[in-house]
Amino acid sequence: MSPPRIRRRRATDLDGCVAALADVHRVDRYPLNWPAEPHRWLREPHPTRAWVAVDAAGTIVGHVAVRRLPDAADEPLVGPTAEVSRLFVAPAARGLALGSALLGRARHWADARGLRLVLEVVADSPAAVALYERTGWRCTGTGTASWTAPDGSPVPLRRYTARSEATPAIAARRRASRAAASRSSAGSTTSTS
């Protein structure tokens, strides 16, 4: 049996993603509150990039999304940041290290763009917390979600930051290259007749 492969998510994948998500919710209660519109929940908050894990039969068995966050004016030294969200692996595909592989794909993508990765996880999700810590994420704080649990109680969160796999020098060269390209194209004009 060949291991699932990871590829970019397509619009036609959403039905399969929702089916896998329903299995995850049934087993793990993730997401804590089942969304009224699960297709929309997967498309929001408008990911910059999303990937799926697909088994040999073409069934979607995992998902992760990343979205670029606006630069924080009050934290200029932090640098460009993206957030990991909507990570799940179908119960039938567990034990294949797909969670780690999906996170690895997101980290590789972010490192290639000089982006720092962050995420939030429900604090009482021991399997998710263990995955993040096992794969090199560092807990940077705690907080309370802006939404509530199904019973109306507050939801405690843990915030994590990924340790970059790219060296700081590589990330700095990428940022400098993008800045130079932006400056050189700023004065150009295009006319059409």
N, C-alpha and C positions, 0 to 999 in steps of 0.2 A: 504494500500500500504506500503510495507516494504521499509525502507530507503536504499539507495545504500550502498554497502559494499566496503571496501578498501582492496586491496590485491596487492601482488607484480606483477609488469608488466611482461608479458611473450612475447616472440618473436611473437607469434600469435596474440597479441593484437594490433600490430602497425597499421593495416588497420582501426580498430575501433578508435584508437587514432587520426589518420589523419582525419577521418570523423568528430570527435568532434572538432578537431582543426580548420577545415575549417569553421564550424559554428561559432566558437569563432572569427575567423578572420573576417568573414562577419559582425558580430555584433559589435565587439570591436576593430578591426584592430590589434589584437594580433595573431601572431607576426606582428610587424610594417611592415616588409618586408616579404611577403609570400615566403617561401623557395622553391628553384627550385626542391629540393628533400626532401619533408616533412618527409618521413620515416627516412632518414639519419639524418635530423635535430633533430628528437626525440631521435635518438641513440647517438647523440653527445651533448656535448663533453664527450663521453664515461662515462655515469653515473656509479657510484659505486652501486647505488640502485635506482629503480624507482617503483612507485606504480600507480595503476589506481583505479578509483571509478567505480563500475559496478552496474547498476540498476537491478531490478528483472527480466527483459527480457534479461539480459546479454549484454546490450549495454554499451559501455564505455562512461561515462559522466564526467570524470575528470582525471587529470594526474598531477604528480609531480615527479621530479628527483632530486637526490643529487649526487654530485661528490666530492670526496676527493681532496683537493688542496695540492700541495706540501708545505712542511713546509717552511716558509719564513725565510731565514738566517738573514735578517735585522730586524726581529721582533721576537726574541727568546722567549719573555714573552707571546706572544699571544697564543701559543699552537696549537695543531692540528686543522685544519679547513676544513669544507666542504661547498660547495656552493649549494644552492637551485636553480633549474632552471626548465624551461618548465612547470610551474604551470598554469593550466587552468581548468575551469569548463564549460561544455556545457551550452548554454543559457537555454535550456529546464530543466536543473537540478538546476538552481539557486534558492536561498532562502532556501536551505536545509543545509546550513553551511558546504558544501563540501570543500570549499577553506580552511576554518579553520581546518577541519578534516584532509585534506591532509597535511597541514603544521604541524599539531600535530603529524601525523605519522612520518614525516621527523625529527621533533624535538626529538621525543621519540627515534628513531633510533640513532640520533647523540649523545644524552645524554648518551645512553647505551654504547657508544664507547668513551666518553670523548671528543667529537668533538664540536668545536664552529661552529655555522651556520651563513653564510653570504648570501647576495643576492644583485642583482642590479635590478632596475626597471626603466622604462622610467618615467621621472619626471612628465610628463603631463598625467599620468594614474591615475586619482583620485580614481577610485574604487579599484585598486590594492594597492595604497598607504594607503587608509583607511583600507583595510583588514590587511596589515602588522602592521599598528599602533594599530589597535583594538586587534590584537592577541599578542601584547607584543614585537614587533620588535622595535628597536631603530635606527633612522636615524643617521648614523655616518659620512656622507659626501656626496658630490656631485661630478660629473665629466661629461665627455663627452664620449659617446660610440666610439669604434674604427670603427664602421660602420655608415652609414648615412641613413637618412630617404629616402623614395622613390623619393622625389624631390631633393635629394642630400644635403639637409641641415643637420647640426650637430644634434645629438640626446642627449639632456641632461639626465643624470641618477641620481638617488638617490641610495646611498648605505645603506644597513641595516644589523644589527647584531641582532640575536635572543638572548634574555636573556635565559640562560640555566635553564631548569627545574630541573636538577640534582644539588645537592649541590656540592660546590668545593671539599669537603672531599671525596665524592663518586668518582668524576672524578679523583682526585689525587690517590686514591686507585686503580682505574682501570689502570691508566698509570703505577703505580709502579708494579702492577701485570703483565702487559704486558712486562715491562722491565725485571722483574725477570724471566719470562718464556723465553724471548729471550736469556738472559744470560745463563740459564741452558741448553738450547738446542744448544747454539753456539758451545760447545765442543763435542757434540755427533756426531758420524759418523755411517753411515749405509753401510753395505757391502752386496752385493748379490753374490751368487755363481752360 
